[in-house]
């Protein structure tokens, strides 16, 4: 999944994949094809307890992180906050995205 709110000079980019307890990448519960359209909304609005899909403890942790980043961004224009890995803006010269779900940190992308 990608969430890309744009600002004048840069934007923050998110790549979301789910992981197993051992840290390996997994499809989201109930769907072997990966993320589906609007899949991030369960996380964003902290409502994964309302889905029929079998979410894990990590999904509950992830929804809290995502909601915190999104709320911070809406309130201040900056997703960063206490207890969160620093999210560095994507710019023309810096091609990094936030990876939540596999490593919780910035990754190089092209």
N, C-alpha and C positions, 0 to 999 in steps of 0.2 A: 504494500500500500504506500502511497506517497501523499503527503500533505505539504503543499507549498504555498504558504502565505507570502505574498510579495511586498517588499517595501521599496522605497525609491532606488536604493543602490544595491540591495542584496535581498536575499530571502532565506528563510530557514526551510530545510528539506528533511523529510522524515521517510525512512524506509522501515516498514514493520513486517517482521516475520515472527512466528511463534517458535518456541523451543521446548524441548522435553526437559524433564528433570535432570538428565545427564548433560544437557547443553547442546544437543543436536537439533538441527532445524526440523520442524514438523509442520505439516499442513494444519490449518486451523481446524478445530474439532468439527466433525461432521461433513467435511468437504476435502476431498483428496486433491482438488485442483488449486489449492492455495486460497488467497484472499478473494472474496467476492465483493461486488459493488456494495458499499455502505458497511462493510464488515467492521471498520474502525469505529462506527458509531456506538456499538456496545461498550467499547473501551472508553471512548471520549466522554460519554454521559454516565459512565460507571453503572451500566445496567446489564452486565453479563449474567447476573443472577436470574434474569428474565428470559434467557434463551434456552432452547431445548438442547443446545450443544453441550457436550461434556467438557466444561472448562476445568483447568487445573488451578492449583494454588498460585502458580506463576501468572496465569491470566488475571487473577484478582490483583496481584502486585502491579502488573503492567497497566491495568486500567487506572490505578491510582496515579502512577507516573505520568501517563498520557494526559489525564485530566489536569494534573498539576501544570504540565508544560502548556497545555492549551489555555488554561485559565490565566496563567501568568502572561501569555502572549496577548490575550484579549484585554487584560487590565492595563498592561504596560507597553506592549509592542515588543517585549523581550520574553522569550519562553523560560529563561533561566530563573532559578530560585533556590532557596535553601534545601539541601539534601538531594539535589538533582545534578546529574553529570552535565557539565557546561556544554551548551548547544551553540556551536560557532556558526555564524551566518555563511551561507553559500554565496560566493562572489565570482566574478569573471576570472579572477586569479586564484581562487581557493575553491576547489571542487570537492567539498565534503558534505556529507549528509549525516543526520543522526540515525543510528541503527538501534531501534528498540526491539527487543525480542530475541536477539541472538547474542549481543555483546553489551548493549547499553552504552554506546559511545559513538564518537565520530568515526566515519569511514571515508576513504577516498573513493570518489566515483568519477565517471566520465560520461 
